[in-house]
Amino acid sequence: MKRISIIGAGPMGLACAYYLLKRGFHVDVYEKDGVVGGMSASFDFGGLMLERYYHFICGPDEDYLGLLDEIGMLDQVRWAETRMGFYYHGKLYEWGNPRALFRFPHLDVGTKLRYALHAFHTSRITDWRKLDREEASGWLTKWIGGSGYEILWESLFRKKFHRFSKPLSAAWIGSRIRRVARSRKGLFSEEMGYIEKGTESFLGRLKGLIEGMGGNVFLSAPVSRILHRNGRVSGVSVEGIDRDYDVVVSTVPLPYVLRIADDLPDSYLCAVRAVNNIGVRCVVLRLKHPLSDYFWINVNDPGFGIPGLIEYSNLNPLRDGIVYVPHYMPTESEEWRMAPEAVIARAFVYCRRINPALDDGWLVDARLFEYEFAQPICTPGFFSKLPPVSGIIEGLYVADTTHSYPEDRSINESVRIAGMLARMIANERRGL
């Protein structure tokens, strides 16, 4: 029985451990946080367990839904019709369906037709290799024109990626359009899913299965070093104690690998350093009343410093209004050092602009969470820039949500990559 260490107890790490245990390996998972989940971890919001950062299930999420079915949780998935809004220069419009598109007054008829044709075309793309080489703003402008790009996309890119907003990969944004488009029930409705008892129940089930199969999940146990000698991995160091393993799998953000394995081959370290990331400071508001009728609202307004917000309670009908207000920014910016109270206050101001009826009496509670490596910057040609998953040194496998490309970060992609890692290890380790 080969001994495997997995670094990180997010969905990818837990799913990988589960798949490897099924194949007969001994697996230990190490997590520096006191709870499982990573960016999918939950918190107690006054008796309501919520994820620190919002997640949802789309119809095409076959890997995630397949794992839920395998572990007996598919019957806990609930589907709901959701709506999209677009806050443009001081007014909230309905968005996300043909009727809303053709009622929107700030685009001419030709641009609207081009937009609809582009969405239809993109929803049917299956090979992203060609678009991988294209730049997103040019690709979108070619399809929907300069004014269409400026109104519908330019602000979203700039307020999410800041100085990294150009160049971005057309394949990355195209895959996001396709994922949401394939979740539509028809022309006039979209459908998203959630787990009735929250993602926490899925993560808890995986952790229980891992431990029931003889594996271990160690919380508050940060790995400080990946150990190797003579070109192959030898284990990990945890809280000053060296532990021997035949295989080490890292599923934490790639920049963390630089901190715990800065003596890996230079070619690999350079590839990791070449991938930039945007951080996020995400405000979660709990309100006495709904803010809007929309699950997500995109924003193009000079008075907003965010690309949009998510009203999660319009997907999962909770007793209070739950609104996520993500502020994306480079971690070296002054905004990253802004006091939490100021970030929360600003988020509340944004929400009040969307719904002027909102006042201080609506606010039940508010929290702020931050993650320094929330979104990799996927530039044109990103397929060739992805750091390798294996072959770095013998016995070491390294992946994070960057390897979802061109798909966006999601639990589905984490589960897919976990399955890929488990198959690679099983195939390559049989001869040991």
Sequence and secondary structure as in RCSB ss.txt:
>XXXX:A:sequence
MKRISIIGAGPMGLACAYYLLKRGFHVDVYEKDGVVGGMSASFDFGGLMLERYYHFICGPDEDYLGLLDEIGMLD
QVRWAETRMGFYYHGKLYEWGNPRALFRFPHLDVGTKLRYALHAFHTSRITDWRKLDREEASGWLTKWIGGSGYE
ILWESLFRKKFHRFSKPLSAAWIGSRIRRVARSRKGLFSEEMGYIEKGTESFLGRLKGLIEGMGGNVFLSAPVSR
ILHRNGRVSGVSVEGIDRDYDVVVSTVPLPYVLRIADDLPDSYLCAVRAVNNIGVRCVVLRLKHPLSDYFWINVN
DPGFGIPGLIEYSNLNPLRDGIVYVPHYMPTESEEWRMAPEAVIARAFVYCRRINPALDDGWLVDARLFEYEFAQ
PICTPGFFSKLPPVSGIIEGLYVADTTHSYPEDRSINESVRIAGMLARMIANERRGL
>XXXX:A:secstr
  EEEEE  SHHHHHHHHHHHHTT EEEEE SSSSS GGG EEESSS EEESS   B TT HHHHHHHHHTT GG
GEEEEEE EEEEETTEEEEESSHHHHHH TTS HHHHHHHHHHHHHHTT    HHHHTSBHHHHHHHHHHHHHHI
IIIIHHHHHHHGGG SS BHHHHHHHHHHHHTTEEETTEEEEEEETT HHHHHHHHHHHHHHTT EEESS  EEE
EEEETTEEEEEEETTEEEE SEEEE S HHHHHHH TTS HHHHHHHHT  EEEEEEEEEEESS S S SEEEEE
 TT SSSEEEEGGGTS  SSEEEEEEEEE TTSGGGGS HHHHHHHHHHHHHHH TT  GGGEEEEEEEEEEEEE
E   TTHHHHS  SS SSBTEEE  GGGGTTS S HHHHHHHHHHHHHHHHHHHTT 
